[in-house]
Amino acid sequence: MGRGDAYLKFYQRLFTLGSIRHGATGVEELSGTLMPKSGTAGDGVGTAPKGSLYRDVTRGTLWVNEGTKAAPYWSPVSPNQPGLYSIDAPHFFDSEGKIESNTDTSEELTPSGWTALGDGIHETDSGVLVQTATQGDPGALRLSSSAAAAGDLCALSTPVVSGAGIYQPDDNDMAVIDVNIASVSALTARIIFCGFAGIVAVSETDVVTAATTTTTLTQNDIAGLYMASTATDADRIISAFSKAGTPGTQDYSAITALNTGVNMPAAGTALRFRAEVDGNGAIRLFLAKALVYTGAAATLAVDQELNALVYVSPTTTTQAEIDILRASFYMGVS
């Protein structure tokens, strides 16, 4: 039994026995018919402090609040629950990766379940490698883009199945991608993106680009956070979204809510990115567990297929790299 399974059984027993409120801790048990929403308008705001539990009674899944009473941040107690489809990699090991000399256009990373892909992944200077020198030890997963051409990106994606996205809001209820990202070198000549996009191809190219304060959305069905060294605010993290049939541009100086006010940390310092999409097409974007953007219902089309991905893309013929310290994806299943 893995540690996550042990936690799940422990918390399930507590639910069976009854309340687990303990004096000053104020821990709460909540329940609802949908997966729990995080953030300052999410489930349990004002009532559920850190450590509180939420049960999705529709799917029988159990969640724990990693955030605060004022701003809950819900994560599954265990990824191994029948009502969830999960790709959860709290650590990466040296059995995983796509070596740079390998010219494959995609590769599933086992045992994590993530897939390495992207327009530059087949190049012999691009790869996905675990940063550990000792067999069996965990380490960060380094995504290295190719220097062959601008846009030769390297991505981690949920599985691409017969050219279709793995997630559809009106079928799966909510989905979450939650990733810790650290840049490897100076924040120059690169785009970093984390979130959701419409059908992701093995030869995926940038879903967003930037010039001055304008985001160009190159694909339908986008919800995520990015930084681009080509923007006026070169290390600023910007929110971006597009609905089916409406890719185009967004000016974050005019739509000020898109400007998170948060800068990507200098090389070697990790920042936690999260994107949530609801069954009704609403979106929530987070940095370091703090809600930075909310899109109302129908921000995304609920009948469109999506994949979750994180990538680094060079904006010149220079290699760009990021380290992934943890990468998780969850969506509801019936």
Residue pairs with C-beta under 8 A, 6 or more apart in sequence:
1 9
2 78
2 80
4 77
4 78
4 79
4 80
4 88
5 78
5 80
7 77
7 78
8 62
8 77
8 78
8 80
8 81
11 53
11 62
11 64
11 77
12 62
14 20
14 53
15 29
15 53
15 55
15 62
19 29
20 27
20 29
20 53
21 27
21 28
21 29
25 49
25 51
26 49
26 69
27 49
27 51
27 52
27 53
28 44
28 47
28 48
28 49
28 52
28 53
29 52
29 53
29 54
29 55
30 36
30 43
30 44
30 47
30 48
30 52
30 53
30 54
30 55
31 54
31 55
31 56
31 57
32 43
32 54
32 55
32 56
32 57
33 56
33 57
33 58
34 56
34 58
34 173
34 174
34 278
34 279
35 56
35 59
35 61
35 63
35 74
35 173
35 174
35 330
35 332
36 42
36 43
36 44
36 54
36 56
36 63
36 72
36 74
37 43
37 74
37 174
37 276
37 278
37 284
38 67
38 71
38 72
38 73
38 74
38 274
38 276
38 284
38 286
38 291
39 71
39 72
39 73
39 284
39 286
39 291
39 294
40 70
40 71
40 291
41 294
42 71
42 72
42 74
42 284
43 54
43 72
43 74
44 52
44 54
44 65
44 69
44 72
44 74
45 69
45 70
45 71
45 72
46 69
46 70
47 69
48 54
48 65
48 69
48 72
49 65
49 68
49 69
50 65
50 66
50 67
50 68
50 69
51 64
51 65
52 64
52 65
52 72
53 62
53 63
53 64
53 65
53 77
54 62
54 63
54 64
54 65
54 74
55 61
55 62
55 63
56 62
56 63
56 83
56 332
58 83
58 173
58 332
59 81
59 82
59 83
59 84
59 173
59 332
59 333
59 334
60 81
60 82
60 83
61 76
61 81
61 83
61 84
61 332
62 76
62 77
62 78
62 81
63 74
63 75
63 76
63 77
64 74
64 75
64 76
64 77
65 72
65 73
65 74
66 73
66 74
66 75
66 289
67 73
67 74
67 289
71 289
71 290
71 291
73 274
73 286
73 289
75 178
75 328
76 84
76 86
76 88
76 330
79 86
79 87
79 88
79 328
79 330
80 86
82 333
83 332
83 333
83 334
84 330
84 331
84 332
84 333
85 166
85 172
85 330
85 331
85 332
85 333
86 328
86 329
86 330
87 112
87 113
87 114
87 158
87 327
87 328
87 329
88 112
88 328
88 329
88 330
89 112
89 113
89 114
89 141
89 326
89 327
89 328
90 326
90 328
91 138
91 139
91 326
92 109
92 112
92 130
92 138
92 139
92 140
92 141
92 324
93 111
93 130
93 132
93 136
93 137
93 138
93 139
94 130
94 132
94 134
94 135
94 136
94 137
94 139
95 110
95 111
96 109
96 110
96 111
96 112
96 128
96 130
96 141
97 109
97 116
97 127
97 128
97 129
97 130
97 141
98 104
98 107
98 109
98 116
98 121
98 127
98 128
98 129
99 127
99 129
100 124
100 125
100 126
100 127
100 129
100 144
101 124
102 127
103 122
103 123
103 124
104 121
104 122
105 117
105 121
105 122
105 202
105 203
106 115
106 116
106 117
106 121
106 160
106 202
107 115
107 116
107 117
107 121
107 128
108 114
108 115
108 116
108 159
109 115
109 116
109 128
109 141
109 156
112 327
113 159
114 156
114 157
114 158
114 327
115 156
115 157
115 158
115 159
115 160
116 127
116 128
116 143
116 154
116 155
116 156
116 157
117 155
117 157
117 160
117 200
117 201
117 202
117 203
117 204
118 126
118 145
118 152
118 153
118 154
118 155
118 203
118 204
118 311
118 313
119 151
119 152
119 153
119 203
119 204
119 205
120 126
120 145
120 146
120 148
120 149
120 151
120 152
120 153
120 154
120 314
121 127
121 128
121 146
121 154
121 155
123 146
123 148
123 152
125 144
125 146
125 147
125 148
125 319
126 144
126 145
126 146
126 152
126 154
126 319
127 142
127 144
127 154
128 141
128 142
128 143
128 144
128 154
128 156
129 141
129 142
129 144
130 138
130 139
130 140
130 141
130 142
131 139
131 140
131 141
131 142
131 323
132 138
132 139
140 182
140 323
140 324
140 325
141 156
141 323
141 324
141 327
142 184
142 321
142 322
142 323
142 324
143 154
143 155
143 156
143 310
143 311
143 312
143 321
143 322
143 323
143 324
144 154
144 312
144 319
144 320
144 321
145 152
145 153
145 154
145 190
145 312
145 313
145 314
145 319
145 320
145 321
146 152
146 154
146 314
146 319
147 314
147 317
147 318
147 319
148 317
149 317
150 314
150 315
150 316
150 317
151 205
151 206
151 313
151 314
151 315
152 313
152 314
153 191
153 204
153 205
153 206
153 311
153 312
153 313
153 314
154 311
154 312
154 313
155 200
155 204
155 309
155 310
155 311
156 309
156 310
156 311
156 324
156 327
157 200
157 204
157 307
157 308
157 309
158 166
158 167
158 200
158 307
158 308
158 309
158 329
159 166
160 166
160 199
160 200
160 201
160 202
160 307
163 199
163 201
164 199
164 305
165 198
165 199
165 200
165 304
165 305
165 306
165 307
166 305
166 306
166 307
166 308
166 331
167 175
167 196
167 277
167 305
167 306
167 307
167 308
167 331
168 302
168 303
168 304
168 305
168 306
169 175
169 277
169 278
169 279
169 280
169 281
169 300
169 302
169 303
169 304
169 306
170 279
170 302
170 303
172 279
172 331
172 332
172 333
173 278
173 279
173 331
173 332
174 276
174 277
174 278
174 279
174 331
174 332
175 196
175 276
175 277
175 306
175 308
175 329
175 330
175 331
175 332
176 274
176 275
176 276
176 328
176 329
176 330
176 331
177 194
177 195
177 196
177 273
177 274
177 275
177 308
177 309
177 310
177 327
177 328
177 329
178 272
178 273
178 274
178 326
178 327
178 328
178 329
179 194
179 272
179 273
179 274
179 310
179 324
179 326
179 327
179 328
180 270
180 271
180 272
180 273
180 324
180 325
180 326
180 327
181 192
181 194
181 270
181 271
181 272
181 273
181 310
181 322
181 323
181 324
181 325
182 265
182 267
182 268
182 269
182 270
182 271
182 322
182 323
182 325
183 190
183 192
183 264
183 265
183 266
183 267
183 268
183 321
183 322
183 323
184 267
184 268
184 321
184 322
184 323
185 267
185 320
185 321
186 266
186 267
187 227
187 229
187 234
187 235
187 264
187 266
187 267
188 229
188 234
189 229
189 314
189 315
189 316
189 318
189 320
190 228
190 229
190 312
190 313
190 314
190 315
190 320
191 206
191 208
191 209
191 210
191 226
191 227
191 228
191 229
191 230
191 311
191 312
191 313
191 315
192 226
192 227
192 264
192 310
192 311
192 312
192 313
192 322
193 206
193 207
193 208
193 224
193 225
193 226
193 309
193 310
193 311
193 313
194 224
194 225
194 226
194 273
194 275
194 309
194 310
195 222
195 223
195 224
195 225
195 226
195 240
195 273
195 275
195 285
195 308
195 309
196 221
196 222
196 223
196 224
196 275
196 277
196 300
196 306
196 307
196 308
196 309
197 207
197 219
197 221
197 222
197 224
197 306
197 307
197 309
198 219
198 220
198 221
198 222
198 244
198 304
198 305
198 306
198 307
199 305
199 306
199 307
200 307
200 309
204 309
204 311
205 218
206 218
206 313
207 217
207 218
207 219
207 222
207 224
208 215
208 216
208 217
208 218
208 222
208 224
208 226
208 228
208 240
209 215
209 216
209 218
209 228
209 230
210 216
210 226
210 228
210 230
210 231
210 238
211 230
211 231
212 231
212 232
213 231
213 232
213 233
213 251
213 252
213 253
213 254
214 249
214 250
214 251
214 252
215 226
215 238
215 240
215 249
215 250
215 251
215 252
215 258
216 248
216 249
217 240
217 241
217 242
217 247
217 248
217 249
217 250
218 247
219 242
219 247
220 242
220 243
220 244
220 245
220 246
220 247
220 304
221 242
221 243
221 244
221 300
221 301
221 304
221 305
221 306
222 240
222 241
222 242
222 247
223 240
223 241
223 275
223 277
223 283
223 285
223 295
223 299
223 300
224 239
224 240
224 241
224 275
224 285
225 237
225 238
225 239
225 240
225 260
225 273
225 275
225 285
225 287
225 292
225 293
226 237
226 238
226 240
227 234
227 235
227 236
227 237
227 238
227 263
227 264
228 234
228 238
228 315
229 235
229 315
230 315
231 238
232 253
233 259
233 263
235 263
235 264
236 259
236 260
236 261
236 262
236 263
236 264
237 260
237 262
237 263
237 264
237 287
237 292
238 252
238 258
238 259
238 260
239 252
239 257
239 258
239 259
239 260
239 285
239 292
239 293
240 250
240 258
241 283
241 295
241 299
241 300
242 248
243 298
243 299
243 300
243 301
244 300
244 301
244 304
245 301
250 258
252 258
252 259
253 259
257 293
258 293
260 285
260 287
260 292
260 293
261 292
262 271
262 287
262 288
262 292
264 271
265 271
270 323
270 325
271 287
271 288
272 286
272 287
272 288
272 289
273 286
273 287
273 310
274 285
274 286
274 287
274 289
275 283
275 284
275 285
275 286
275 308
276 283
276 284
276 285
276 286
277 283
277 300
277 306
278 297
279 302
279 332
280 297
280 298
280 302
281 297
281 298
281 299
281 300
281 301
281 302
282 294
282 295
282 296
282 297
282 298
282 299
283 293
283 294
283 295
283 299
283 300
284 291
284 293
284 294
284 295
285 291
285 292
285 293
285 294
286 292
300 306
308 329
310 324
310 327
312 320
312 321
312 322
313 320
314 320
